[in-house]
Amino acid sequence: MKIALSTLAGAAMALGLIAGPAMAEDQGIVVYNAQHESLAKEWA
């Protein structure tokens, strides 16, 4: 029984280490292009 609990605890820890970064808050992706300003002026 101790071996099973140890294995389960190890698996839970490994899953936490793997999933932790994936669950971090997403800051989004910022894309900047030097043409944005000129395109915005053309659209206006």
Sequence and secondary structure as in RCSB ss.txt:
>XXXX:A:sequence
MKIALSTLAGAAMALGLIAGPAMAEDQGIVVYNAQHESLAKEWA
>XXXX:A:secstr
 HHHHHHHHHHHHHHHHHHHHHTS         TTHHHHHHHH 
